[in-house]
Amino acid sequence: MVWPVTTERDRSGRLVIGGVPVTALVEEYGTPLYIYDEATLRERADAYRRAFARHYPRARVVYAGKAYMATWLLPLLESAGLWLDVVSGGELYLAHRGGFPAERIVFHGNNKTPDELALALQLGIGEVVVDNHHELDLLERMVPADGPGLDVLLRVNPGIDAHTHAYRKTGIVDSKFGLLIESGDAARAVERIVGIPGLRLRGYHAHIGSQIVELEPFAATVDALFRFAAAMRDRFGVVPDQISPGGGFGIPYESGDPEAAIDAYAEAVARSALAAAERWGFAPPVLTVEPGRSIVGPAGVAVYRVGTIKDIPGVRRYVCVDGGMADNIRPALYGARYTAALANRTGEGEALVTIAGKYCESGDVLIKDIALPTLEPGDLIALPAAGAYCLAMASNYNLALRPAVVAVAGGEARLVQRRERYEDLLAREALLATPPRSD
Ligand SMILES: *Cc1c(COP(=O)(O)O)cnc(C)c1O
């Protein structure tokens, strides 16, 4: 299902999400607008919890904040029993200010700075996933030998090639993430961690990429992690109590895309973990999975207003909307495909059009060649599956104002992030005279 679970059309043909007509939301909050359906968010988070409870009760589901992070989302994740992954000081700060329990935060990243690590240690976060030897140098200096100690996982690179866009692959040999098993680099890191008194090695992590819909690469990753764990047990006597095959489970973006069932994913990962634990002689450890996209992606819908419609006879009809690559760079960055629907009415006819953005790049195209009813300036176009990696990657290119975000549930809408204002664009202008104060 590409659309949020509550999506319907009312009698006048308007798209309704969470019981609220999109037209009403747009009237109040303008366009471009990002709508999150809370029922879908809860259902996805819950689906993960239930699936792993069924297939592998010792599982830990960690939401990957980089897919979309905002303070309003945190209580929902927390109440669903999820942990949280952060990949920067900024995400860590936001999680902290949003009141997310520090002991359920995991810190990732291939080049964590000393300041970021210091903040993580100061806040007392649950776990750091060590990516490289430089990070170990830093931690060795920063974590006191006689303190409470720090739980760490080691990110290894298993050399697995998942079928996804090259920019979304992270577990192939030629990658900036983690330490390669094959070269012995990962083993050297294990040896070092074991020798650093402040660090407790809890286990091994790998993340092979994103928007992966086949289950086999996840099973292969789990297997590679256990095989590595067995080798490390034999060499250094360390027994992991955690194995993490990362995140990356895909979602459908267009109507013909495979469904990507969370239960099937959980079953496959669980089955391979149980089999590998038995094969290598381990008691089943905590199994950590880190879904980002597959929790928030299907809950989000972007809404744009149509402006210019430009016909190039015999070539293409461009329908230009009031957003584009500044709020959703995925089509330009990955060649990502989306579907869309007319949101303010049902329409007659059907024509092939290209939905273009308003920014100064020819590559600023949201959807190339989509069949939609005949569109008029002023129409609203809704793009589903826009909950992940759209706002998270949004920029102020062309000094675009980043969109407002509303959360809808049970016929009510909450403004959870206001649209940026022109004044926000001046917030960092160090040399601009401050406007006279009224007092
Ligand atoms: C990006 C990332 C995730 C989440 O990936 P999704 O495709 O959004 O599920 C999980 N773990 C790590 C380490 C990541 O870098």
The ligand as an SDF file (V2000), in Angstrom:
LIG
                    3D

 15 15  0  0  0  0  0  0  0  0999 V2000
   20.3160    4.7370    7.3160 C   0  0  0  0  0  0  0  0  0  0  0  0
   20.5540    3.6980    8.3320 C   0  0  0  0  0  0  0  0  0  0  0  0
   19.4810    2.9500    8.8130 C   0  0  0  0  0  0  0  0  0  0  0  0
   18.0770    3.1040    8.3060 C   0  0  0  0  0  0  0  0  0  0  0  0
   17.9540    2.7920    6.9710 O   0  0  0  0  0  0  0  0  0  0  0  0
   16.4890    2.7030    6.3280 P   0  0  0  0  0  0  0  0  0  0  0  0
   16.7300    2.3690    4.9240 O   0  0  0  0  0  0  0  0  0  0  0  0
   15.8480    4.0450    6.4890 O   0  0  0  0  0  0  0  0  0  0  0  0
   15.7510    1.6490    7.0710 O   0  0  0  0  0  0  0  0  0  0  0  0
   19.7370    2.0200    9.8010 C   0  0  0  0  0  0  0  0  0  0  0  0
   20.9950    1.8270   10.2930 N   0  0  0  0  0  0  0  0  0  0  0  0
   22.0420    2.5400    9.8450 C   0  0  0  0  0  0  0  0  0  0  0  0
   23.3700    2.3090   10.4200 C   0  0  0  0  0  0  0  0  0  0  0  0
   21.8670    3.4950    8.8600 C   0  0  0  0  0  0  0  0  0  0  0  0
   22.9120    4.1850    8.4070 O   0  0  0  0  0  0  0  0  0  0  0  0
  1  2  1  0
  2  3  1  0
  2 14  2  0
  3  4  1  0
  3 10  2  0
  4  5  1  0
  5  6  1  0
  6  7  2  0
  6  8  1  0
  6  9  1  0
 10 11  1  0
 11 12  2  0
 12 13  1  0
 12 14  1  0
 14 15  1  0
M  END
$$$$
